[in-house]
Amino acid sequence: MNVQQQSEQRRILIVSHTHRDEAVSATVEAVTTLIGAGVLPVFDAPDREAFSPHLEVEQIGRLSDDVTIDELEAAIVLGGDGTILRAAELLRGSECPIIGVNLGHVGFLAEMESVDLTTTIDRVLRRDYTVEERLTVDVQASHDGVVIAETWALNEASVEKQRRMLEVEIGVDGKPISTFACDGVVLATPTGSTAYAFSAGGPIVWPSVQAMLLVPIAAHALFDRPLVTGTDSELRVRILPENIGPGVLWCDGRRRTELPAGSMVTVRRSDLSVRLGRLTGGVFSDRLVRKFHLPTSGWRGSRRGGEIA
C-alpha cells in the first residue's frame, strides 16, 4: 500500500471489554468485517495486546503510534457503559463519534444490542448515523488553596466517604446552600442522571436539557433534596475541616483522587463534549422505557374508569 492509499484509508477505533467471551467474539467479527471492507481497525495499546491471541495484530493500527485520534472516522464500542466511558476518555477533545454496542446489563449509553452487531457495522461503514453532543463537566479539587486534581466527567463527579460519614457544605455560584453529614454528593450531567445520580434518588434529565445536578447521598439532614441548576452555574462541595478522616473524589467511576479534610471540589460545564453516534430515530422516552423495563400499562391491564379489579 503506497503513502497516498494509506492516507485515504478509513480508520475506525474498536474499544472492547477484554475479559468477556461475548466481547472477544464480537471483536473478532467486527475486525474481520472492517478489514474485509478495506477499513483499518485501530486499537489502543492495552486492547491490542489483550486481543493478540485472537487476531492478526499486524493488520490492526495502534492508537497514538500509528493513528492519531484526529484521523479516526468513528469508534465502535463493544461492552457496557463502563467500556463507553473508557472510550470517551481515550477520545477526549476529538470529533470522533462513539457508537456503542451493548454487551453489558443496562447499557444506557449504548445505541444497539449485541444481536445488532452486523447491522451496526454496516451502518457505520455507510456513515448512516447521526451524532448527539453530550455535555461534560470540568472538575477541580483543591486543598488549602492548592489545586490537587484537575479532571473531567461525562456522567458525574462524586465526593464520597472512605470510612466514616462526611461533613460537607454544598454551594452554588460561590454561595453556600446547606451543611450536613452524608455518605457523599453526586455532581452529575444529564447523561449521568440515569447513572449514579439516579441510584442516589436524583431526577432523570433528558439529554437535550442544559443542566447540572447536585444529589446528596444518604444525607443526615432535613434538607436533602437534589438540586438542578443551569450550565452557567458552578457547583461546589467542601469537606469541612473538622471532618474525621479523608474523602475521595471519583469521576465516572474511573479517575480517583483522595480528598483530605478541608478539600473543595468545584464542577463547571466543560467546553468539550462527547459525541455519541445514534443509528435509531427513537426518542429518549423510548430508550428510558426499554432500558429500565418500565411498565407502560397499569396493573389493572386494560381496565379504565374506576372499575374494581
Secondary structure, DSSP 8 states (H G I E B T S, - for coil): --HHHHHHS-EEEEEE-TT-HHHHHHHHHHHHHHHHTT-EEEE-HHHHHHTTTTS-GGGSEEBTTTB-GGG--EEEEEESHHHHHHHHHHTTTS---EEEEE-SSS-TT-SEEGGGHHHHHHHHHTT--EEEEE--EEEEEEETTEEEEEEEESSEEEEEESSS-EEEEEEETTEEEEEEEESEEEEE-TGGGGTHHHHTT-----TTS-EEEEEEES-BSS----EEEETTS-EEEEE-TT-SS-EEEEETTTEEEEE-TT-EEEEEE-S--EEEEE-----HHHHHHHHHT---S-TTTT--TT---
